[in-house]
Amino acid sequence: MSHHRLPHWLNQRTLTSHFLFGPYVFFPLLAAFTWLGGLLALLGLWVHDGKPRYESDEASVVFISDTGAAHKTLFICICCVTSAFYISSLFAERWLRHEDRLPTDLRTREKVFDWLAIVFCIFGSAGLILLSVFDAFNHGRIHWSMTLVFIVCIALSAIFQTGEVWSLHKDHPDRKSLLRNSVYKMAVVLLAVVCAIAFGVTYAYCHGKSTPIKGHTSQQCNRVSSASAALEWAIAFILFFYFLTLAADLWPAGKSSPRYMRRLARWQESHGEGHDFTGRRAFGIHPERWQSRAQRWIKEMTARNQGSKAETASEVPMMRQV
């Protein structure tokens, strides 16, 4: 590389470069900050209104569902926009792996995990939209059924997505980001699952109400139902951090953009880096872009098997592991 500093629009550490050459990373970022902004707006509206109990049997801390029902239009907009960007994020990730812009799937199970993550993402997003349309005040049974669909499907989608990235890390040991991202995802998913279990247990205690039921006093029900509501808010905020892990998955796509490589080659040419307009100097940063997928698999497997006497040379060109 030249001793000249790269301009900000070619510097892959800046959002400007990703906006120009890898805009896919903005799908999960927009999902994350739309969701976070929506949660903060609903929480702020509840506090601004004097922390009311929207119904007489509600606990001191209200559920997101209740605040969403009180501000239904805002809640529907938040859920629809978040769902759209979330689904777009997973489809973008699938396409970028298929196009070799991200570490590609070498095993059948990785593709299966990816497609299962997309399917459950779509079901979970549909549940999110429906629970906002069928509010907790007027359609309680449908609302909480869709809430269950949302939580379960998003959890399954996150688990399969984490499994895919973990498997990719084992097939691409040179990509440190895959290990890092898979560990982050595991931590977020485990925390969300623990909170979801605690939410289910505390909600079942008094059915989310503050009135006496099942032999419990009103004070006990108020305390436990408030804890249940707090856990629901916590799970929602955890989803924000899961969206950020998707952004981390898509971040490297800007570096593998052919347009980026061509622009980098031209910049190198204009700064005395030779007379090669094909982009070969740019691809020197990422030499794998000049090899076919099969060539890379052969090269990677050969490197892994060096020193092993158990495998013969004829076994090295295997391009798929199932």
C-alpha positions as CSV (number, residue, x, y, z in Angstrom):
1,M,0.0,0.0,0.0
2,S,1.0,3.6,-0.6
3,H,2.3,5.8,2.2
4,H,-0.5,8.2,1.3
5,R,-3.5,8.2,3.7
6,L,-6.6,6.8,2.1
7,P,-9.5,9.4,1.7
8,H,-12.4,8.9,4.0
9,W,-14.6,7.5,1.2
10,L,-12.1,4.7,0.6
11,N,-11.3,4.1,4.3
12,Q,-13.3,1.0,5.3
13,R,-13.3,2.1,8.9
14,T,-15.7,4.9,8.1
15,L,-19.5,4.8,7.5
16,T,-19.1,7.0,4.4
17,S,-17.1,4.2,2.7
18,H,-19.8,1.6,3.6
19,F,-22.6,3.9,2.5
20,L,-20.9,4.1,-1.0
21,F,-19.7,0.5,-1.4
22,G,-21.4,-1.7,1.2
23,P,-24.8,-0.1,2.1
24,Y,-26.2,-3.4,3.3
25,V,-24.9,-2.8,6.8
26,F,-27.4,0.0,7.1
27,F,-30.3,-2.5,7.1
28,P,-29.6,-3.9,10.6
29,L,-28.4,-0.5,11.8
30,L,-31.7,1.1,10.8
31,A,-33.6,-1.8,12.4
32,A,-31.7,-1.4,15.6
33,F,-32.1,2.3,16.0
34,T,-35.7,2.4,14.8
35,W,-36.4,-0.2,17.5
36,L,-34.4,1.6,20.2
37,G,-35.9,5.0,19.3
38,G,-39.4,3.5,19.4
39,L,-38.8,1.9,22.8
40,L,-37.4,5.1,24.3
41,A,-40.3,7.1,22.8
42,L,-42.9,4.7,24.3
43,L,-41.1,4.7,27.6
44,G,-40.8,8.5,27.5
45,L,-44.5,8.9,26.7
46,W,-45.5,6.7,29.7
47,V,-43.2,8.7,32.0
48,H,-44.5,12.0,30.5
49,D,-48.1,10.9,31.1
50,G,-47.3,10.4,34.8
51,K,-46.7,6.7,34.8
52,P,-50.4,5.9,34.6
53,R,-52.0,2.5,35.0
54,Y,-54.0,2.4,31.7
55,E,-56.4,-0.2,33.2
56,S,-57.5,-0.6,36.8
57,D,-55.9,-4.1,37.1
58,E,-52.5,-3.2,35.8
59,A,-49.3,-3.2,37.9
60,S,-47.2,-0.2,38.8
61,V,-44.9,-0.9,35.9
62,V,-46.9,-1.4,32.7
63,F,-46.1,-3.7,29.8
64,I,-44.8,-2.5,26.4
65,S,-48.1,-3.9,25.1
66,D,-50.1,-1.5,27.2
67,T,-48.1,1.6,26.3
68,G,-48.2,0.5,22.7
69,A,-52.0,0.1,22.9
70,A,-52.3,3.6,24.3
71,H,-50.2,5.0,21.4
72,K,-51.2,2.5,18.8
73,T,-50.3,4.4,15.6
74,L,-46.8,5.0,16.8
75,F,-46.4,1.4,17.9
76,I,-47.6,0.0,14.6
77,C,-45.1,2.3,12.7
78,I,-42.2,1.2,14.9
79,C,-43.0,-2.5,14.5
80,C,-43.6,-2.3,10.7
81,V,-40.4,-0.4,10.0
82,T,-38.3,-2.5,12.3
83,S,-39.6,-5.7,10.7
84,A,-38.9,-4.5,7.2
85,F,-35.3,-3.7,7.9
86,Y,-34.8,-6.9,10.0
87,I,-36.0,-9.1,7.2
88,S,-33.9,-7.1,4.6
89,S,-30.8,-7.7,6.8
90,L,-31.1,-11.5,6.7
91,F,-31.9,-11.6,3.0
92,A,-28.9,-9.3,2.3
93,E,-26.6,-11.5,4.4
94,R,-27.8,-14.6,2.4
95,W,-27.2,-12.9,-0.9
96,L,-23.8,-11.6,0.1
97,R,-22.7,-15.1,1.1
98,H,-24.0,-16.5,-2.1
99,E,-22.1,-13.8,-4.1
100,D,-18.8,-14.4,-2.1
101,R,-18.9,-10.9,-0.7
102,L,-18.9,-12.5,2.8
103,P,-17.3,-15.8,4.0
104,T,-19.2,-18.3,2.0
105,D,-21.0,-21.4,3.2
106,L,-18.9,-24.6,2.7
107,R,-21.3,-27.0,4.3
108,T,-25.0,-27.8,3.6
109,R,-25.9,-27.3,7.3
110,E,-24.8,-23.7,7.1
111,K,-27.2,-22.9,4.3
112,V,-29.9,-24.8,6.2
113,F,-29.3,-22.7,9.3
114,D,-29.3,-19.6,7.2
115,W,-32.6,-20.3,5.5
116,L,-34.2,-21.5,8.8
117,A,-33.1,-18.2,10.4
118,I,-34.8,-16.3,7.5
119,V,-38.0,-18.3,7.7
120,F,-38.3,-17.8,11.5
121,C,-37.4,-14.1,11.1
122,I,-40.3,-13.7,8.7
123,F,-42.7,-15.5,11.0
124,G,-41.5,-13.5,14.0
125,S,-41.7,-10.2,12.2
126,A,-45.3,-11.1,11.1
127,G,-46.1,-11.8,14.8
128,L,-44.5,-8.4,15.7
129,I,-46.7,-6.5,13.2
130,L,-49.9,-8.4,14.2
131,L,-49.4,-7.9,17.9
132,S,-49.2,-4.1,17.3
133,V,-52.3,-4.1,15.2
134,F,-54.3,-6.3,17.6
135,D,-53.7,-4.3,20.8
136,A,-53.7,-5.6,24.3
137,F,-56.8,-3.6,25.3
138,N,-59.3,-4.7,22.6
139,H,-57.8,-8.0,21.4
140,G,-56.1,-9.4,24.4
141,R,-56.0,-13.1,23.4
142,I,-54.8,-12.5,19.8
143,H,-52.3,-9.9,21.0
144,W,-50.6,-12.2,23.6
145,S,-50.7,-15.1,21.1
146,M,-48.9,-13.0,18.6
147,T,-46.5,-11.9,21.3
148,L,-45.6,-15.6,22.0
149,V,-45.1,-16.2,18.2
150,F,-42.8,-13.1,18.0
151,I,-40.7,-14.1,21.0
152,V,-40.3,-17.8,20.0
153,C,-39.7,-17.3,16.3
154,I,-37.2,-14.5,16.8
155,A,-35.4,-16.6,19.4
156,L,-35.2,-19.6,17.0
157,S,-34.1,-17.3,14.2
158,A,-31.3,-15.9,16.4
159,I,-30.3,-19.4,17.5
160,F,-30.0,-20.6,13.9
161,Q,-28.2,-17.5,12.8
162,T,-25.7,-17.9,15.6
163,G,-25.2,-21.6,14.7
164,E,-24.5,-20.6,11.1
165,V,-21.8,-18.0,12.1
166,W,-20.2,-20.4,14.5
167,S,-20.0,-23.1,11.8
168,L,-18.6,-20.6,9.4
169,H,-15.9,-19.7,12.0
170,K,-14.8,-23.3,12.0
171,D,-14.6,-23.4,8.2
172,H,-12.8,-20.0,7.9
173,P,-10.4,-19.9,10.9
174,D,-8.6,-17.0,9.4
175,R,-11.6,-14.8,9.7
176,K,-11.3,-13.6,13.3
177,S,-14.5,-11.6,13.0
178,L,-16.6,-14.7,12.7
179,L,-15.5,-16.1,16.0
180,R,-16.0,-12.7,17.7
181,N,-19.5,-12.2,16.2
182,S,-20.6,-15.8,17.1
183,V,-19.5,-15.2,20.7
184,Y,-21.4,-11.9,20.9
185,K,-24.5,-13.6,19.4
186,M,-24.3,-16.5,21.9
187,A,-24.1,-14.1,24.8
188,V,-27.1,-12.0,23.5
189,V,-29.2,-15.0,22.7
190,L,-28.5,-16.7,26.1
191,L,-29.3,-13.5,28.0
192,A,-32.6,-13.1,26.0
193,V,-33.6,-16.7,26.6
194,V,-33.0,-16.4,30.4
195,C,-35.0,-13.2,30.5
196,A,-37.8,-14.8,28.4
197,I,-38.1,-17.7,30.8
198,A,-38.2,-15.4,33.8
199,F,-40.8,-13.3,32.0
200,G,-43.0,-16.4,31.4
201,V,-42.7,-17.5,35.0
202,T,-43.5,-14.1,36.5
203,Y,-46.3,-13.4,34.0
204,A,-48.0,-16.7,34.9
205,Y,-47.9,-15.9,38.6
206,C,-50.9,-13.5,38.4
207,H,-51.5,-13.4,34.6
208,G,-49.8,-10.0,34.5
209,K,-52.4,-8.4,36.7
210,S,-52.2,-6.6,40.1
211,T,-55.5,-7.9,41.4
212,P,-55.6,-10.8,43.9
213,I,-55.7,-14.2,42.1
214,K,-54.7,-17.8,42.8
215,G,-54.5,-17.0,46.5
216,H,-52.0,-14.2,46.1
217,T,-52.5,-10.8,47.6
218,S,-52.8,-7.6,45.5
219,Q,-49.4,-6.5,46.8
220,Q,-47.7,-9.7,45.7
221,C,-49.4,-9.6,42.3
222,N,-48.4,-6.0,41.8
223,R,-44.8,-6.7,42.7
224,V,-44.4,-9.8,40.5
225,S,-46.4,-8.4,37.6
226,S,-44.2,-5.2,37.7
227,A,-41.2,-7.5,37.6
228,S,-42.7,-9.3,34.6
229,A,-43.3,-6.0,32.8
230,A,-39.7,-4.9,33.5
231,L,-38.4,-8.2,32.0
232,E,-40.5,-7.5,28.9
233,W,-38.8,-4.1,28.5
234,A,-35.4,-5.7,29.1
235,I,-36.0,-8.4,26.4
236,A,-37.0,-5.7,24.0
237,F,-33.8,-3.7,24.7
238,I,-31.7,-6.9,24.2
239,L,-33.2,-7.2,20.7
240,F,-31.4,-3.9,19.9
241,F,-28.0,-5.5,20.6
242,Y,-28.9,-8.5,18.5
243,F,-29.6,-6.2,15.6
244,L,-26.1,-4.8,16.1
245,T,-24.5,-8.2,15.7
246,L,-26.2,-8.5,12.3
247,A,-24.5,-5.2,11.4
248,A,-21.2,-6.7,12.4
249,D,-21.9,-9.6,10.1
250,L,-22.5,-7.4,7.1
251,W,-19.7,-4.9,7.9
252,P,-17.0,-6.7,5.8
253,A,-19.1,-6.6,2.6
254,G,-17.9,-3.1,1.8
255,K,-14.3,-4.3,1.5
256,S,-15.3,-7.0,-1.1
257,S,-17.2,-4.7,-3.4
258,P,-15.8,-4.8,-7.0
259,R,-16.6,-1.1,-7.3
260,Y,-14.5,-0.4,-4.1
261,M,-11.6,-2.4,-5.6
262,R,-11.7,-0.5,-8.9
263,R,-11.9,2.9,-7.1
264,L,-9.0,1.8,-4.8
265,A,-7.0,0.7,-7.8
266,R,-7.5,4.1,-9.5
267,W,-6.6,6.0,-6.4
268,Q,-3.4,3.9,-6.1
269,E,-2.6,4.6,-9.8
270,S,-3.0,8.4,-9.2
271,H,-0.7,8.2,-6.2
272,G,2.2,6.4,-7.9
273,E,1.2,2.8,-7.2
274,G,1.9,1.5,-10.7
275,H,0.0,1.3,-13.9
276,D,-2.5,-1.5,-13.4
277,F,-6.1,-0.3,-14.0
278,T,-7.5,-3.8,-13.6
279,G,-7.8,-3.5,-9.9
280,R,-5.2,-6.2,-9.3
281,R,-3.3,-4.0,-6.9
282,A,-6.5,-3.3,-5.0
283,F,-7.2,-7.0,-4.8
284,G,-3.8,-7.4,-3.3
285,I,-5.4,-6.5,0.0
286,H,-7.9,-9.3,-0.5
287,P,-6.2,-11.9,-2.9
288,E,-9.0,-14.4,-2.4
289,R,-11.1,-12.1,-4.7
290,W,-8.9,-13.2,-7.6
291,Q,-9.5,-16.9,-7.1
292,S,-12.5,-18.9,-7.9
293,R,-14.5,-20.4,-5.1
294,A,-13.2,-23.9,-5.9
295,Q,-9.6,-22.7,-6.0
296,R,-10.0,-21.1,-2.6
297,W,-11.5,-24.3,-1.1
298,I,-8.6,-26.4,-2.5
299,K,-6.0,-23.9,-1.1
300,E,-7.7,-23.7,2.3
301,M,-8.0,-27.5,2.7
302,T,-4.5,-28.1,1.5
303,A,-3.2,-25.7,4.1
304,R,-5.2,-27.4,6.8
305,N,-4.1,-30.8,5.8
306,Q,-0.4,-30.1,5.6
307,G,1.6,-32.5,7.7
308,S,-1.3,-35.0,7.9
309,K,-0.4,-38.4,6.5
310,A,-3.9,-39.7,6.8
311,E,-5.1,-38.0,3.7
312,T,-3.8,-38.5,0.2
313,A,-3.3,-35.9,-2.5
314,S,-6.4,-37.1,-4.3
315,E,-8.5,-36.2,-1.3
316,V,-7.4,-32.6,-1.1
317,P,-9.5,-31.1,-4.0
318,M,-12.8,-32.0,-2.2
319,M,-14.8,-28.8,-2.4
320,R,-17.7,-29.6,-0.2
321,Q,-17.9,-30.9,3.3
322,V,-21.3,-32.1,4.5
